[in-house]
Amino acid sequence: MSESVKVAIVDDHPMVAEGIQSVLESFDDIEVVGTLTNGREAIDRLPDLKPDVILMDLNMPDIGGLTATEMLLERDPDLRILVLSMHDSPEYISTALSHGAMGYILKDVQTDEIKTAIDAVMRGQRYLCTGAQGSLEPPEGSAREQLTGREQTVLLQLAQGKSNKEVALELNISVRTVETHRKNIKRKLGISSTAGLTRYAMEHGVLQGTGVGL
């Protein structure tokens, strides 16, 4: 039997957190490793809890969900963060995704959908609940945003298996700048994992040097 997925819930409303926890604990393949009340707690407890997935509220005291998402992913790029919010505006959703969240679920969804979302992000897929998806539908005929030359260069480096630090040294830029490029690349390509970036680079000839703007 495969290992349980470790989930942490970050929400400053105890009743919400407890409700989600009780639902998730009914699944054999999920272990809730902690319920935390704000982003700072999540950052402080990350090394102890070692969650695979974090369910993250947006509006919380001290450190909110967006800042926490960015800081948590700096510490653990493989962490999967699902935003759980009552806000369904496109601005909230796109901002959460651009900060590195792999999914967005509205708090009024059927509780089983949270499990569906967790399963999706564990497979490396982005997940938007129906309400969030509707808010983000692109205009008819709109094209995918193109990578800049610098982003293609960073993609090439990452696809070769280099760490953010190694890429920063190679291109003489800061690690934070590399991380920003990495997030923008993932957002533009609709790819959520490093393995996905490597696969994309191989399929599109980036590793052979074609289409790379230096």
N, C-alpha and C positions, 0 to 999 in steps of 0.2 A: 504493500500500500504506500502511496506517495506521501511525503511529509505534508503536514498541515500548512496552510498559508497563514502567516502571522500578520494580524491586522491591528493597527492602533487607531483609536478614534480621538480626534481633536475637536472639541466643541465646548463652548462655555455654558451650554444649557444642559444641566445634568439629566433632565428627563429625556431629552433627545438622545444623548449619548447612551443612556441606559436602555432605551427602547431599541436602538440599533444593535447594541451589544447582545441583548436577549435574542434578537432575530438571528444574528450571525452565529451565535453559539449553538443554534439548533442544527447547524450544518457540521457534519463530521470532519470535513476537510478544512475548517477554519478555526483558528485559535486567536481570540482577542487578547493581545498581550498588554494592553493598557488603554485607559481612557484619560485624556489630558484636557485641560481647560483653556490653554492658549498656546500660541506658537513657541514662546520661550520654553515652556515645559517640554514641548515636543523636541526641540533642539537639544535641550539638556539631557533628556532621557534616551535619545536615539541610540547611543552606544550600548546602553543596558538592554533596551527592549528589542533592538534589531528587527524591526518590522519589515515585511515584504511590501505591504501596502499601508498607506495612511489615508484615512477618510478625514478630509480637512474642511472645517467651516471657514468662511471668509472673514466675517466681522467678529473679532475677538479683542479683548483688552490686551494691553502690553504689546505683544507682537501678533499682528493679524495673519490671516491665511496666506496672502500673496507673498509677503516678505518671508514668512516661515518656509513656504514652498521653495523659494529661491535658495535660502540658507541651508535647508535640509539637503537639497540636491547638490549643493557645493560639497557637502560632507559625504554624501552617498549618491553618486550619479545613477546607480541602478535602482534606487528607491522608486516605487510607483505611487504617485499621489493622485487621489480622486477628490475633487472638490465637491462638497455636499453643501448646497446653498439654497436659499429661498429666492435668490435673484435670477430672473430668466432673461435679462437684457443682453443683447449681443456684446456690449462693451464688457460686462462682467465676465462672460464666457471666454471671449477671445483674449482678454487680459490674463485670465487664469491659465489658459493654454500657452500663451506666450511666456509666462513665468515658469513653465515646465510641467504643469499638471498634465496627466495622461487622460483625464476624463473629467466630466462635469455631470453631476446628478442633482436634480431639484429635490428638495426635502419632501415634496408631496408625492413622490413616486411610490409605487407598490414596493414594499420592503424586499420582496424577492429580487427586484431589479438591482438592488445594491449588490447582491451575490452575483448576478449576471455581469455587472460592471467589474467586479473584482476578478472574476474568471477571465474577462476580456483583457484587462491590463496585465494580468499574469502571463497571458499569451503574447504580450508585447503589442497589443492593439489599443488604439485610442477608443474611448467610449464616451458617447454623448447620449443622455437620455432623450426620449422623443421630443420633449419640450425644449430642451437646449439645442437639439439638432435643428428644429424648426426656426429658432432664432438666428441660427448661423447659416442658413441656406444661402449659398452664393447666388448672385444675379445670373439669370439665364445666359449661357454662352460665355461666362467669365473664365479666363484661363488661369492656370496655376502660376503663382508668383515665381519669377525666375531668380536663381541664385546669382549673387554678385560674383565678380571675379575673385575677390578675397574669400568669399564663402566657399567657392569651388576649391580654392587652394587649401583651406582648412579641412574641407571634406576629404581631399586626397590624403592629407596627413593623418586624419582620424581613421580613415579606411585602411591605412597601413599598420594600424594597431597602436599608434602612438598615444600617450596620455596627454591630458590638457597641458601639463607642465612641459612635456617634451615639444609639443606643438608651439607653445609660447616661446621657448628657447629658439626653436628652428626659425620662427617668423619674426623674432624680436618684438613680441607684443606681450601684454600681461595675461596671466592665467584667466583673470576675469573677462578679458576681451575674447579669449578663446571660447570660454563658456557661453558668452553672449552669442558669438557666431554659431556655436553648436546648437543652441536653442532655436535660433532663427532658421538654421538649415533644417532641423527636425520639423519645425512648424511649416515651413514652405513645402517640404516634401511630404508632409503628413506621416512622418516616420517617428516612432517613439523610442526606439532602442538603438544602441551602438551597433549591434549585430545587423539591424535593419539598414543602417547607414552603409555598412560595409557591403551588404548584399546589393544595395542600390548602386554603389560605386562600381562594383564588378559588372552588374547588368548593363550599366550605361557607359562602360569603357573608361571611367575616370581613372582606374588603377593603371590603365595603359597610357595615361597622359592625354587622352583626347578630351577636348572640351574643358580643359583646366586653364583658367585665366590666372597667370602669374603676375 
